[in-house]
Amino acid sequence: MSDENIQEMQLIEQSLQNILLQKQAFQMELSEVDAALKELGTTGEEVFKIVGNLMIKTEKKKTQEDLENKKKLLELRLKTFDNQEESLSQKLEKLRDQILKSAKKK
């Protein structure tokens, strides 16, 4: 049973690492959205949006709404990652305890 626990612990550690990497990417994207919203607040009504290799003139209000929606979505995803991270960390801690108890009995 100890070998199974060790394998499960390794899988959980890998999953946790993947979650942390994804979380970091979303945090960076959220920072970019926050910076764009801040900059948008200081600009006039003429706003441009980069789409691929083009810079297209767009409505400030529409751009601001799009960024706000993207920010909400990113925050929701980050909250989900936080919950997954916490859940996996708890499972990992329980498995470590089981493995240590098992090792002490031998």
N, C-alpha and C positions, 0 to 999 in steps of 0.2 A: 504493500500500500504506500510505502514511503516513496518508491520510485514514481508512482502515479502522481503523488503530491508534488514531487519535484518537477515533473513534466508539466503539470497544470500550473505550477508557479511560474515556470519559464514562459508558458503561453500568456499568462496574465501580464507578466512583465513586458512582453513584446506588444501586447495590446495597449498597455499603458503608455509605452513609448510612442506608438503610433498616434494615440489620442493626443499626447503632448505635442507632437510635431504638427498635427492638424490644428490644434488649439493655437499654437504659435503663429501659424499662417493666417488664421482668422483674426488674431489680435493685431497682426501687422496690417491686414486689410481694413480693420476697424479704425486703426490709427490714421490710415490714408483717407478714409471717408470723413473722419472727424476734422482732419486738416482741410479737406476740400470744402466741407460745410463752413468752417471758420473763414476760409478765404472767400467763399461765396457771399458771406455776410458783409464783407468789406468792399465788394465790387459794385459797379453800377449795374444797369439793366442789360448791358451787352455781355453775354456769356458764351463761351465756346466749349464744346465737348469733343474729346478725342475719340474717334471711332476708327480703329485700325490705324491706317496711315494718314487719315484725314482729320482735320479740325473743322467741326461743323458748328455754325451759330445755332444756339438753342435758347429756349425761354428760361429765364432765371428761375421762375416759380416751379416749372416742370422739373428742372434739374435738381432744385432743392428738395422737392417731393420725392424724386427718385433716390436721392442720397439718404434722406430720412428713412425711407422704406428699407433701403439696403442696410442701414445702420441697425434698424430694429431686427432684421433678419439675422445679421451677424451677431448681435447681442443674444438672440435666442439660441443660435447655434453654440455660442460660447457657453451659455448656461447649461446646455445639454452636455457639452464636453466636460464641464465642471462636475456634473452629476455622474457621468460615466467614470471620470477619474476618481471621484470619491468612492464609488461602488467597487471599482477594481482595486483600489488601495486597501479597502477594508477586507476584501477577499484575500488579497495578497498577505495581509497581516495575519489573518486567521490561518492560512496555509503555513506560513512561517512558524507560527506558534505550534501547530500540529507536528511539523517536521522536527522542531526542537524538542518537543515532548517525546516524540518517537525515538529520537536519537539518545535522549537521556535514559530511556528505559532499557536500551541495549547495553 
